[in-house]
Amino acid sequence: MATVRLDPVLEATLERLAEERGQTRSDVLRDAIEHLAHTESGSPEAGSALQRLRPWIGIADSGGRQLSRDTGKRFRQLLEERRRARGAG
């Protein structure tokens, strides 16, 4: 349990947010602390790399090129092309 002292402006803001969100003042404060903990970079509470990257996972489009298929085969072809290019030059 914690006690927090707020100036009158923050107190009014907290009261307004609680009313708008239909939450208790404690809930608003918990949400705010949780949000801050997850957005602070370098903070141990910021979550795993996966949690920080989750908003960006799956938003890129390869244009239907299916880049994750046959990656070993494609890599081998790329190496062979480079080897041939060096030999020809």
C-alpha positions as CSV (number, residue, x, y, z in Angstrom):
1,M,0.0,0.0,0.0
2,A,1.3,3.4,-0.9
3,T,0.2,7.0,-0.1
4,V,0.6,9.6,-2.8
5,R,0.5,13.4,-2.3
6,L,-0.7,15.3,-5.3
7,D,-0.9,19.0,-6.0
8,P,-4.4,20.4,-6.6
9,V,-4.1,20.3,-10.4
10,L,-2.9,16.7,-10.5
11,E,-5.6,15.8,-7.9
12,A,-8.3,17.3,-10.2
13,T,-6.8,15.5,-13.3
14,L,-6.8,12.2,-11.4
15,E,-10.4,12.8,-10.4
16,R,-11.5,13.7,-14.0
17,L,-9.6,10.7,-15.5
18,A,-11.2,8.3,-13.0
19,E,-14.7,9.6,-13.8
20,E,-14.1,9.6,-17.5
21,R,-12.8,6.0,-17.5
22,G,-15.3,4.7,-15.0
23,Q,-12.4,3.6,-12.7
24,T,-11.3,4.2,-9.2
25,R,-8.5,6.7,-8.6
26,S,-6.3,3.8,-7.5
27,D,-7.0,2.0,-10.8
28,V,-6.0,5.1,-12.8
29,L,-2.8,5.4,-10.8
30,R,-2.0,1.7,-11.3
31,D,-2.6,2.0,-15.1
32,A,-0.5,5.1,-15.3
33,I,2.4,3.4,-13.4
34,E,2.1,0.3,-15.5
35,H,2.1,2.3,-18.7
36,L,5.2,4.3,-17.6
37,A,7.0,1.1,-16.6
38,H,6.4,-0.4,-20.1
39,T,7.4,2.7,-22.0
40,E,10.6,3.6,-20.2
41,S,13.5,2.4,-22.3
42,G,16.2,0.6,-20.4
43,S,14.0,-0.1,-17.5
44,P,14.0,-3.6,-16.2
45,E,10.2,-3.4,-15.9
46,A,10.0,-2.4,-19.6
47,G,9.3,-6.1,-20.5
48,S,10.9,-8.5,-22.8
49,A,12.1,-7.6,-26.3
50,L,9.0,-9.4,-27.6
51,Q,6.7,-7.3,-25.5
52,R,8.4,-4.1,-26.8
53,L,8.3,-5.2,-30.4
54,R,4.8,-6.7,-30.4
55,P,3.1,-3.6,-31.9
56,W,5.4,-3.9,-35.0
57,I,5.2,-7.7,-35.5
58,G,3.4,-8.7,-38.6
59,I,2.9,-5.2,-40.0
60,A,5.4,-5.5,-42.9
61,D,4.2,-7.0,-46.2
62,S,6.6,-8.7,-48.5
63,G,4.3,-8.1,-51.5
64,G,3.5,-11.8,-51.7
65,R,7.1,-12.8,-52.2
66,Q,7.0,-15.5,-49.4
67,L,10.4,-14.6,-48.2
68,S,10.5,-17.2,-45.5
69,R,10.1,-20.1,-47.8
70,D,13.1,-22.1,-49.1
71,T,15.5,-19.7,-47.3
72,G,18.4,-22.2,-47.3
73,K,18.0,-22.8,-51.1
74,R,17.8,-19.1,-51.8
75,F,20.9,-18.4,-49.7
76,R,22.9,-21.2,-51.4
77,Q,21.9,-19.7,-54.8
78,L,23.0,-16.2,-53.7
79,L,26.4,-17.6,-52.6
80,E,26.8,-19.4,-55.9
81,E,26.0,-16.3,-57.9
82,R,28.5,-14.3,-55.9
83,R,31.2,-17.0,-56.4
84,R,30.5,-17.0,-60.2
85,A,30.6,-13.2,-60.4
86,R,34.0,-13.2,-58.6
87,G,35.4,-15.9,-60.9
88,A,34.2,-14.1,-64.1
89,G,35.8,-10.7,-63.1
